[in-house]
Every structure is written in structure tokens, then in C-alpha cells.
Amino acid sequence: MKGVELGVSIAGVRLPNPVLPASGTYEIDEPHDGFFSAGELGALVNKTIFREPRAGNPPPRIWETPSGMLNAIGIPSKGLAWFLSEELPRLRRLGPPVIASIAGNDLAEFAEVAGAVGESALADLLELDLSCPNLRDGIPWATNPDRLREVLAAVRQATRLPLIAKLSPNVRSVADMAVVAEASGAAAVSLVNTYQGMAIDLGTRRPALGNLTGGLSGPAIRPLAVYAVYTAYKRIRIPIIGMGGIAVWQDAVEFMLAGATAVAVGTQNFVNPL
């Protein structure tokens, strides 16, 4: 609609509109550019980057479920050096603000990647994927308040970029973890990442995914994700990026009415990237 102001602010960064792609679900490349302009997005989000290149998990990596899908892709990437020299400059040239999605197996890796991205001066915000396990005890960063505090403190010391904590729903209370994230220096939170799930292939009588378990996403989790946003919104003051099963504009509005400042679209990009 002409004349309607859709811009929002996340940690002081102005987004032209509140819609962005969830990390790893919409690769902004030439085929997409042919039928959808990346410049129309509220922000650009890359596939999550670790320090070293990663091959990801063994196939099968994706399994369709009723109203959703399980994925165990394993965050494959070309590594930090490639991201800084190739991908990040390309995203910067496209126009919208850039949210750099990063991860680390330990505190040192998280801090190193964050520091390098910050020094590049090519990203506006950092989103920390905190659902990956840390090497110390194998527990995902976002499922333990002490680990969450540690990683946010380490990254906060490494860069001045505003931090978005992407939190896991696989906890007793997402709102509790959002409170910890805010108190530990996060400038915003992304709610929620995928729910842990599993499927059995009846033909083989074995787990359907090569990694045995995966993350459930899609419309099946939307009511749970909206609830997580709502409960967190009542307890924190920092912005929330809502995600989890958004398929049509009404879903996005639902998240925003629950308290989200912006929304990220993920699984729907596998169905219809338009």
C-alpha cells in the first residue's frame, strides 16, 4: 500500500520493512535475483558461518512432515575467509541492512568470527546461532543459562556490533532464556529456532534422517513460536524477531501482534520463495 510506513528499528538499525529471510533458508543468488529483488527485503541474512569450512551432516538431510519439515543439514559453509572476501561484500552491495549469522564450537571461535566480521565494517548486526552444541560439554549454548551468558560475554568483548541472540525453543522456558540474553548484552532476540524432532522411515525401519534427529519447522510449530514470542515480550525490553511457520502475511501479523518487531520467513522458502 502506498504511503504506509513499514520501517522498523532493530538495535538502532533501520530496516525498510519488517520481513527478512531466516538464516540458511533463502540463498540470495542469481536464480533468486531473476524473479525476486533482494532489495525488497527488510534485511539480508546469510547462511550461518563458522570459522572453518564445514561439509554438514550425511544425507538424508530433509524429511517432510505434516505441516512442516525436519531438517538435519548440519550448517555446511565455506568458512570465514570466504565469507569475508566473497559473500559479505556481495550482500553489502545489494542495499538492505546485513545481518551476519555466525556460530562457534567454543568461546574462542565465536569471538574470533564475531571480531573478524565486526572489523570488516560490512555487517550491521550479528545474529548468533546458539542452538549448536559447544565442545566443552555438548550442550547447545542456548539451552543452558550459564553457557548463554558466557558466549554473549565473549562475543560482546570481541565486537561493537549489536548482537541478536537466536534462541532455542528446546528449553523449559524460552522467556527465561530471553531474559538471560538481554541481561548478558543481547540487543535483540530471534524466537524461535527449530524444535528437536525425529521421524522413522517405515520402509527401512530406521531413522529417516542421516543424523537420526533434526529440527522441526513450518506451520506445525507456529502456535508454539507465537506463544514463545508473547511470553518473552512480556518480560524483556529488547526487540524480538519472530519466526516459526510463517507462510502468509496473516502469520507475520500474528507474530507482530504477539510482540515481534520483525519476522523471519524460513520453511516457506522451500515451498514458494516468492
Secondary structure, 3 states (H helix, E strand, C coil): CCCCCCCEEECCEEECCCEEECCCCCCCCHHHHCCCCHHHCCCEECCCECCCCECCCCCCCEEEECCEEEECCCCCECCHHHHHHHHHHHHHHCCCCEEEEECCCCHHHHHHHHHHHHHHCCCCEEEEECCCECCCCCCEHHHCHHHHHHHHHHHHHHCCCCEEEECCCCCCCHHHHHHHHHHCCCCEEEECCCEEECCEECCCCEECCCCCCEEEECHHHHHHHHHHHHHHHCCCCCCEEEECCCCCHHHHHHHHHHCCCEEEECCHHHHCCC
